């Protein structure tokens, strides 16, 4: 199955692809994808602020009860706007993937994601696109934690929650130098998109974190883009305090899959050995120590110093080996944008 097709056949397109955007050797095209669900009149403000650097604007009506798609078609006069509709609500991730698929069909170069509620400044689009078009990155994402002054308006619970989610995402994705994983202001080169299993990426609010995991599997270069945090009257559907426990299991699963892919399936190196021996040392020492502690309690005979050392030494060495493996993983960041391999 190709990424440019919608296997569910649940999306109705309001306009046909532009032949000019398919032409080989054409100037790199930038498209914007705007998932819409209960965004109100803010969508019109967002559309009016998108600059001429954008060639296509995909407004994805994710079965919005406000009929955003119909309202945009009725009131919009911008020829760049294309309305895509879901007959079933698929979540923000599903709406974004629908826009990505259409961007792939239309042959655009970079797809930028904007929210329709006005909390993302369209004037920042060139800042997100530049590292990709200049060959420095495959994927860029916003980072609201770069400047201290931009955090003044961020609720404390969200501030702490984002820090926790960021650390969890670092472990699961392998991008140790990126932050603010729940930031949905992103841009991606479509050459990188073509390598991703779009049908497997999470459709809900885990989308951004799962996207990073998938990008690391194909060794894409990800770069943070500093931006200010903005909070209007709109309420976010993401409740950080509630999603952290739910996301923990999904992050753990992605971390295990990434380690398997990167250090055992596609390569086997010193870090792989460190992981194996480190895990065996920690668990082996712990099991040995617990067993002899139970025997000591049952017999009322204190364990000897040698027994204690036999339990402790494997754990200490195992922890050291695991830390070395993590250190290698931190250094093992993708450095060459994969989209360069597809350039003529």
Number of C-alpha atoms within 10 A of each C-alpha: 8 11 19 18 13 16 11 7 9 11 18 11 14 14 11 9 16 13 9 11 21 15 12 8 8 12 11 12 19 26 26 28 28 26 28 27 23 18 17 15 15 15 21 18 12 19 21 12 12 16 13 9 12 17 16 24 25 26 28 29 27 27 20 19 10 15 16 25 22 13 14 20 15 9 9 14 10 13 9 16 21 22 20 23 24 20 13 12 15 16 18 24 22 22 27 26 24 27 27 28 20 24 28 21 17 21 25 25 21 27 29 30 24 25 23 24 24 21 17 22 16 20 11 16 22 15 15 24 25 14 19 23 18 8 14 18 26 28 27 25 26 27 23 22 19 16 13 9 11 15 16 13 12 15 11 11 12 14 17 14 19 21 16 16 21 20 17 21 29 21 21 26 25 26 25 17 12 21 24 24 26 21 16 21 23 22 30 24 24 21 20 21 25 16 16 17 13 22 15 10 19 18 19 15 18 20 21 23 28 24 19 22 25 21 23 20 17 14 18 25 24 26 23 21 20 17 19 18 19 15 13 8 7 13 9 9 7 13 13 19 14 10 14 16 10 11 18 15 11 15 23 15 12 21 20 12 16 21 19 15 13 17 18 14 10 8 10 12 9 11 20 18 16 20 21 14 18 24 19 15 24 22 15 17 23 15 13 16 20 13 12 17 17 11 14 14 11 9 9 9 10 12 14 11 8 9 14 15 13 14 22 18 14 22 22 14 17 24 19 16 22 22 16 17 20 17 12 13 18 15 13 12 17 17 12 15 19 20 22 14 9 8 7 5
